[in-house]
Amino acid sequence: MKKTTFTTLLVQEHPTEFLLRRVTIGLIILSFFGYVYFVSSTVINIIARKEANTHTASLTSSIAELESEYFARTNEISKQTSESLGLVPVGEKHFVTRVVLQARNTTSADEI
């Protein structure tokens, strides 16, 4: 009895399977790096927003302090202090007006 051996390929690869595998792996790697990039940029934006809010709060308190100092100093000004600084009351008031130029209708009644 004669022994025959059959060699059969158990796996046959489609011609485009190699290319599709590489494209799929490339897309997975690209997606991973895109995910890392977007998550890190989101975290950085959150940190920047918190720092901006802190800076805004400190500026707001500085402005409030300056406003209270302004109001305190305006209450200190009197007629005597203004005269000592060289300010004098306004005499006769003159107002300036500007003449408004108006367009004239230069078309005749017969024109379309």
C-alpha positions, 0 to 999 in steps of 0.5 A, a space after each residue: 500500500 502506497 502512502 500519499 501525503 497531501 499538503 494543504 494550506 490551512 490559511 490562504 491569505 487574500 491579496 489585499 488582507 496584508 494591506 488592510 491589516 497594516 491600514 487597520 493597525 495604523 488607524 488604531 495607533 493613530 486613534 490612540 495618539 489622537 485620544 492621548 492628544 485630545 485628553 491632554 489638551 482638555 486637561 491643559 485647558 481646564 488648568 488654564 481656565 482655573 488659573 484665569 478664574 483665579 487671576 480674574 478674582 484677584 483683579 476684581 478684588 484689586 479693582 474693588 480696592 481702588 474703587 473704595 479708595 477713589 470714593 474715599 478720596 472724592 469725599 475728602 475734596 471740598 471747595 477749600 481744597 479745590 481752591 488750594 489746588 488752583 481750581 476756580 469756579 466756571 464763569 460764563 458758559 458758552 456752548 458750541 453747536 454744530 450745524 447739521 448738513 442736510 441733503 437737498 432733493 435735486 431731482 425734478 418731478 419729470 425724472 424717473 
